[in-house]
Amino acid sequence: MNSINFSCRTFKKLSKIELYRILQLRAEVFVVEQNCPYQDLDEFDFEALHICGYRHEELIAYSRILKPDTKYLGSSIGRIVTKRLIRNSGVGKLLLQKSIEQCIVHWQEHNIFISAQERLKTFYMNLGFEVISESYLEDGIPHIEMLLKTNLIK
């Protein structure tokens, strides 16, 4: 796996080009690839920290993290996405590790929540998340809520 450079920025610190690439990647995967028309742009982007993974200046991985009490009691990670061509290469795991790390840096006393596509349950469980809800539909796709207890992270 070639070197990947990660950054963590507030919305205001994103350049116009960075924001464009983020929205482009999210639309490419969530709307086009998953054939799921939904309202991706929401007010949470303004409050989020944006985790971007670049290889040779190309955005290949992205997530956003939210402070506690924004969507959940704890912090949360969402809009987790990787480019199709790099999937199953370990980049998704690295992205999640960086996202978890940033949640802990900013909100160390809070657990981390995600709303995960159910088909990815094992992937998230391997990173320490546990299922805390029954399956539910979100934009027509089965999801589950999951929790990472930060007091268990060494």
PLY file of the C-alpha trace (Angstrom):
ply
format ascii 1.0
element vertex 154
property float x
property float y
property float z
element edge 153
property int vertex1
property int vertex2
end_header
0.00 0.00 0.00
1.50 3.32 -1.05
1.82 6.07 1.51
-1.40 7.84 2.41
-1.38 11.32 3.93
-4.26 12.13 6.26
-5.47 15.54 7.29
-8.10 16.66 9.79
-9.73 20.04 9.15
-12.71 22.06 10.19
-15.17 23.07 7.47
-13.81 26.63 7.47
-10.24 25.38 6.93
-11.13 23.29 3.85
-10.13 24.87 0.56
-12.74 25.10 -2.17
-10.95 22.37 -4.09
-10.81 20.08 -1.02
-14.53 20.58 -0.40
-15.30 19.89 -4.05
-13.26 16.63 -3.97
-15.00 15.54 -0.74
-18.47 16.13 -2.17
-17.44 14.51 -5.45
-16.25 11.34 -3.68
-19.34 11.15 -1.49
-21.64 11.52 -4.51
-19.59 9.02 -6.55
-20.00 6.30 -3.92
-23.16 7.03 -1.94
-25.37 8.33 -4.74
-24.07 6.85 -8.00
-22.32 3.59 -7.02
-24.87 2.61 -4.37
-27.74 3.93 -6.51
-29.14 5.78 -3.52
-30.43 9.28 -4.19
-30.50 11.04 -0.84
-29.78 14.44 0.65
-26.04 14.15 1.35
-25.48 17.81 2.15
-26.64 18.62 5.64
-25.93 21.10 8.38
-23.57 18.65 10.10
-20.78 19.36 7.60
-20.38 22.85 9.08
-19.77 21.44 12.59
-17.70 18.41 11.57
-14.02 17.72 11.48
-13.21 16.32 8.05
-10.72 13.44 7.79
-9.21 13.22 4.31
-6.84 10.54 3.04
-4.74 11.47 0.01
-2.47 9.43 -2.22
-0.47 11.52 -4.66
-2.84 14.47 -4.11
-5.90 12.34 -4.97
-8.61 12.04 -2.32
-9.12 8.30 -1.85
-10.65 8.11 1.64
-12.86 10.37 3.72
-14.92 10.53 6.89
-16.35 13.22 9.09
-16.40 13.23 12.85
-18.89 15.03 15.05
-18.55 16.22 18.61
-20.62 14.67 21.39
-24.30 15.64 21.58
-24.46 16.53 17.89
-26.07 13.31 16.61
-25.38 10.97 19.53
-24.52 11.27 23.23
-20.90 10.57 22.33
-18.82 11.60 19.37
-19.57 10.00 16.01
-17.97 9.04 12.73
-19.95 9.24 9.52
-19.83 9.56 5.74
-17.11 6.90 5.79
-16.05 6.35 2.19
-13.18 5.02 0.09
-12.67 5.04 -3.65
-13.76 1.79 -5.26
-10.34 1.00 -6.74
-8.60 0.91 -3.35
-11.14 -1.12 -1.40
-9.89 -4.29 0.33
-6.39 -2.79 0.45
-6.48 -1.77 4.11
-7.17 1.90 3.42
-10.66 1.72 4.96
-9.22 0.30 8.17
-6.55 3.00 8.23
-9.21 5.68 7.67
-11.26 4.37 10.60
-8.20 4.19 12.83
-7.36 7.83 12.02
-10.99 8.84 12.61
-11.10 7.05 15.97
-7.78 8.62 16.91
-9.11 12.11 16.16
-12.31 11.49 18.14
-10.18 10.50 21.11
-7.83 13.48 20.70
-10.78 15.91 20.70
-13.31 14.15 22.96
-11.38 11.53 24.92
-13.99 10.96 27.61
-16.76 10.09 25.13
-17.67 6.85 23.39
-17.86 6.81 19.59
-21.04 5.99 17.68
-21.63 5.09 14.04
-24.64 4.31 11.89
-23.16 1.48 9.82
-24.42 -0.28 6.75
-25.35 -3.70 8.08
-23.29 -5.50 5.43
-20.15 -3.93 6.98
-20.88 -5.08 10.54
-17.91 -7.48 10.72
-15.52 -4.81 9.41
-16.51 -2.44 12.21
-16.60 -5.18 14.84
-12.99 -6.02 13.96
-12.14 -2.43 14.91
-13.81 -2.78 18.31
-17.35 -1.55 17.61
-20.33 -3.44 19.02
-23.88 -3.54 17.67
-26.33 -1.56 19.86
-29.50 -1.56 17.76
-31.74 -3.70 15.64
-31.47 -3.33 11.89
-33.26 -0.31 10.39
-33.58 1.24 6.95
-31.76 4.47 6.23
-32.25 5.76 2.69
-33.41 2.28 1.69
-30.24 0.53 2.96
-30.18 -1.71 6.08
-28.18 -0.04 8.87
-27.30 -0.71 12.50
-26.07 1.59 15.22
-22.71 0.63 16.65
-20.65 1.82 19.61
-16.94 1.90 20.39
-16.26 2.20 24.12
-13.20 4.44 24.31
-12.32 3.31 27.84
-11.47 -0.10 26.32
-8.94 1.36 23.86
-5.34 0.97 24.95
0 1
1 2
2 3
3 4
4 5
5 6
6 7
7 8
8 9
9 10
10 11
11 12
12 13
13 14
14 15
15 16
16 17
17 18
18 19
19 20
20 21
21 22
22 23
23 24
24 25
25 26
26 27
27 28
28 29
29 30
30 31
31 32
32 33
33 34
34 35
35 36
36 37
37 38
38 39
39 40
40 41
41 42
42 43
43 44
44 45
45 46
46 47
47 48
48 49
49 50
50 51
51 52
52 53
53 54
54 55
55 56
56 57
57 58
58 59
59 60
60 61
61 62
62 63
63 64
64 65
65 66
66 67
67 68
68 69
69 70
70 71
71 72
72 73
73 74
74 75
75 76
76 77
77 78
78 79
79 80
80 81
81 82
82 83
83 84
84 85
85 86
86 87
87 88
88 89
89 90
90 91
91 92
92 93
93 94
94 95
95 96
96 97
97 98
98 99
99 100
100 101
101 102
102 103
103 104
104 105
105 106
106 107
107 108
108 109
109 110
110 111
111 112
112 113
113 114
114 115
115 116
116 117
117 118
118 119
119 120
120 121
121 122
122 123
123 124
124 125
125 126
126 127
127 128
128 129
129 130
130 131
131 132
132 133
133 134
134 135
135 136
136 137
137 138
138 139
139 140
140 141
141 142
142 143
143 144
144 145
145 146
146 147
147 148
148 149
149 150
150 151
151 152
152 153
